[in-house]
Amino acid sequence: MDLLTYYGVDWLAEALVLIGYALIVYKSRNGWLVSATGSLTFVAFGFMSGSIAVILSSLVFLVLNILGYKNGKPD
């Protein structure tokens, strides 16, 4: 198994989403933006891997992240 089959895009996306969630847990509104960036990166990964399911679910998570940021309280 090659860990860099997708040039690390998958790893970057996962790291961004996890860091974003951690920031949200610590009440940072910026966590939504970091997670949204991770979702966009997952969309790119979905295209690279040819997975419609990854693309669609990442777009749903992107919308949820945007709504979270929009409706969240300022830091």
N, C-alpha and C positions, 0 to 999 in steps of 0.2 A: 504494500500500500504506500503510495507516494503522498506525503503530507502537503506537497505544493503543486498538486495536479492543476489547480485553478489559480496558480500564482499567488497564493495567500489571500485571495479576495474573500474566500469563505471564512478564513480565520480572522481577518480584519472585521468583517461584518459581525461575527459572533462577539468579538471583543467590544466593539462599539455598542452593541445591544446590551451586553452585560454591564458595561460601565454606565450606560445610560440608566439602566434599571437601578443600579446601586445609587446613583445620584438622586433618582426619584425617591428611593427609600429614605435618603437623608434630606428630603424636602427641597431639593434643588430643582427649580423649574427647567434649568438647562439640560437636565436629564432627558427630557422629552426631545430636545433637539439632537442630542447625541444618539438616542435610540432611533430617531427618524433618519439620521445619517446612516446608521447601521441597516435600517430597513431598505434604504436606497441601494446600499452596497449589496444586500441580499438579492435585490432585483437584478443587479448586474450579474451576480453569481448564478441566478436562475437562468439568465440568457446564456451564460457560458456553459452551464451544465445541461441546458435544454429541458429544464423542468418547469412546466407550466404551473404546477402546484406551488413551487417555491415563489415564482413570480407573483401569482395571485394572492397568496397568503401574505407576502411581504408588502404588497400594495395595501392590503387591508390594515396591516400593522402600521404602515406609514400614515394612513388616515387617522387611526386611533392616536398615534403619537402627536399628530398635528392638533387634533381636538384636545388632547391632554395639555399641550402647551397653551393653546388658545384659552382654555377654561381654567388653567391653573392660576394660583396666586403668584404675584411677583416675588422674586427672592428678597 
